Amino acid sequence: MDVYSKTKRSAVMSRIRSTGNKATELQLIQIFRANGIRGWRRGASLQWKVGSAKLKTFRVKPDFVFPKLKTAVFVDGCFWHGCPKHAIWPKTRAAFWRKKIEGNRTRDRRVNRALRGRGWAVIRIWEHELRRKNEACLLRRLAVVGGTKPGRAKMVAPKGAAPKR
């Protein structure tokens, strides 16, 4: 039994801020560094005004941003984003969890559309893709967006040059 009312519990929980999916982000940083992938920023916030009458701020916080290449990288947890290979749908409170995970997927699609509409490339990496056995495939995906050859994944645009798409 909860000691707080439903309203009070909601207020308490809304004040708790996440610090990101630290383990998976650190794993991707290791992959970036081991393969000489440079030019990324972690925790950068992208925002712009939308709407005409009432301007609202649309804010996106990708896990990693390559500002010169206008590329946003998200690392999605298999549980929280409903990975087609590894999603485990809880049996208890099933309706709540289905709504929560489907909401995350809907938000991901909305964010992808918004970023692509503003000329950004979006890479979504599943948590399981960070495993050693999947690293070669992951590096090929990163190299394609970076405009380099798969064997040499360095995501740094030459000075004054526009990134290749």
For each residue, the residues with C-beta under 8 A, 3 or more apart:
1:
2: 9
3:
4: 8 9 12
5: 8 9
6: 9 10
7: 10 11
8: 4 5 11 12
9: 2 4 5 6 12 13
10: 6 7 13 14
11: 7 8 14 15
12: 4 8 9 15 16
13: 9 10 16
14: 10 11
15: 11 12
16: 12 13
17:
18:
19: 22
20: 25 43 63
21: 24 25 63 75 77 127
22: 19 25 26
23: 26 27
24: 21 27 28 75 77 127 130
25: 20 21 22 28 29 42 63 64 75
26: 22 23 29 30
27: 23 24 30 31 130
28: 24 25 31 32 63 64 73 75 125 130
29: 25 26 32 33 42
30: 26 27 33 34
31: 27 28 34 35 37 130 135 138 139
32: 28 29 35 37 38 40 64
33: 29 30 36 37
34: 30 31
35: 31 32 139 153
36: 33 153 154
37: 31 32 33 40 142 146 153 154 155
38: 32 154 155 156
39: 66 67 68 69 155 156 157
40: 32 37 64 65 66 73 155
41: 44 64 65 66 67
42: 25 29 63 64 65
43: 20 61 63
44: 41 61 62 65 67
45: 59 60 61
46: 59 60 61 62 65 72 115 120
47: 57 58 59 60
48: 57 58 118
49: 55 56 57 58
50: 55 56 57 58
51: 54 55 56
52: 55
53:
54: 51
55: 49 50 51 52
56: 49 50 51
57: 47 48 49 50
58: 47 48 49 50 114
59: 45 46 47
60: 45 46 47 72 111 114 115
61: 43 44 45 46
62: 44 46 65 72 73 74
63: 20 21 25 28 42 43 73 74 75
64: 25 28 32 40 41 42 72 73 75
65: 40 41 42 44 46 62 71 72 73
66: 39 40 41 69 70 71 72 73 146 155
67: 39 41 44 70
68: 39 156 157 163
69: 39 66 121 145 146 147 155 157 163
70: 66 67 119 120 121 163
71: 65 66 120 121 122 123 145 146 155 163
72: 46 60 62 64 65 66 115 120 121 122 123
73: 28 40 62 63 64 65 66 123 124 125
74: 62 63 108 111 122 123 124 125
75: 21 24 25 28 63 64 125 127 130
76: 80 81 83 108 124 125 126 127
77: 21 24 80 81 127
78: 81 83 85 86 87 126 127 128
79: 82 83 86 87 88 101
80: 76 77 101 104
81: 76 77 78 101 104 105 108 126
82: 79 87 101 102 104 105
83: 76 78 79 86 87 126 127 128
84: 87
85: 78 126 128
86: 78 79 83 126 127 128
87: 78 79 82 83 84 101
88: 79
89: 94 97 98 101
90: 93 94 97
91: 94
92:
93: 90 96 97
94: 89 90 91 97 98
95: 98 99
96: 93 99 100
97: 89 90 93 94 100 101
98: 89 94 95 101 102
99: 95 96 102 103
100: 96 97 103 104
101: 79 80 81 82 87 89 97 98 104 105
102: 82 98 99 105 106
103: 99 100 106 107
104: 80 81 82 100 101 107 108
105: 81 82 101 102 108 109
106: 102 103 109 110
107: 103 104 110 111
108: 74 76 81 104 105 111 112 124
109: 105 106 112 113
110: 106 107 113 114
111: 60 74 107 108 114 115 122
112: 108 109 115 116 122 124
113: 109 110 116 117
114: 58 60 110 111 117 118
115: 46 60 72 111 112 118 120 122
116: 112 113 119 120 121 122
117: 113 114
118: 48 114 115
119: 70 116
120: 46 70 71 72 115 116
121: 69 70 71 72 116 145 165
122: 71 72 74 111 112 115 116
123: 71 72 73 74 141 142 145
124: 73 74 76 108 112
125: 28 73 74 75 76 129 130 138 141
126: 76 78 81 83 85 86 129
127: 21 24 75 76 77 78 83 86 130
128: 78 83 85 86 131 134
129: 125 126 134 137 138
130: 24 27 28 31 75 125 127 134 135 138
131: 128 134 135
132: 135
133:
134: 128 129 130 131 137 138
135: 31 130 131 132 138 139
136: 139 140
137: 129 134 140 141
138: 31 125 129 130 134 135 141 142
139: 31 35 135 136 142 143 150 153
140: 136 137 143 144 150 153
141: 123 125 137 138 144 145
142: 37 123 138 139 145 146 153 155
143: 139 140 146 148 149 150 152 153 155
144: 140 141 147 150
145: 69 71 121 123 141 142 155
146: 37 66 69 71 142 143 153 154 155 156 163
147: 69 144 157 163 164 165
148: 143 152 153 154 155
149: 143 152
150: 139 140 143 144 153
151:
152: 143 148 149
153: 35 36 37 139 140 142 143 146 148 150
154: 36 37 38 146 148
155: 37 38 39 40 66 69 71 142 143 145 146 148
156: 38 39 68 146
157: 39 68 69 147 161 162 163
158: 161
159:
160:
161: 157 158
162: 157
163: 68 69 70 71 146 147 157
164: 147
165: 121 147
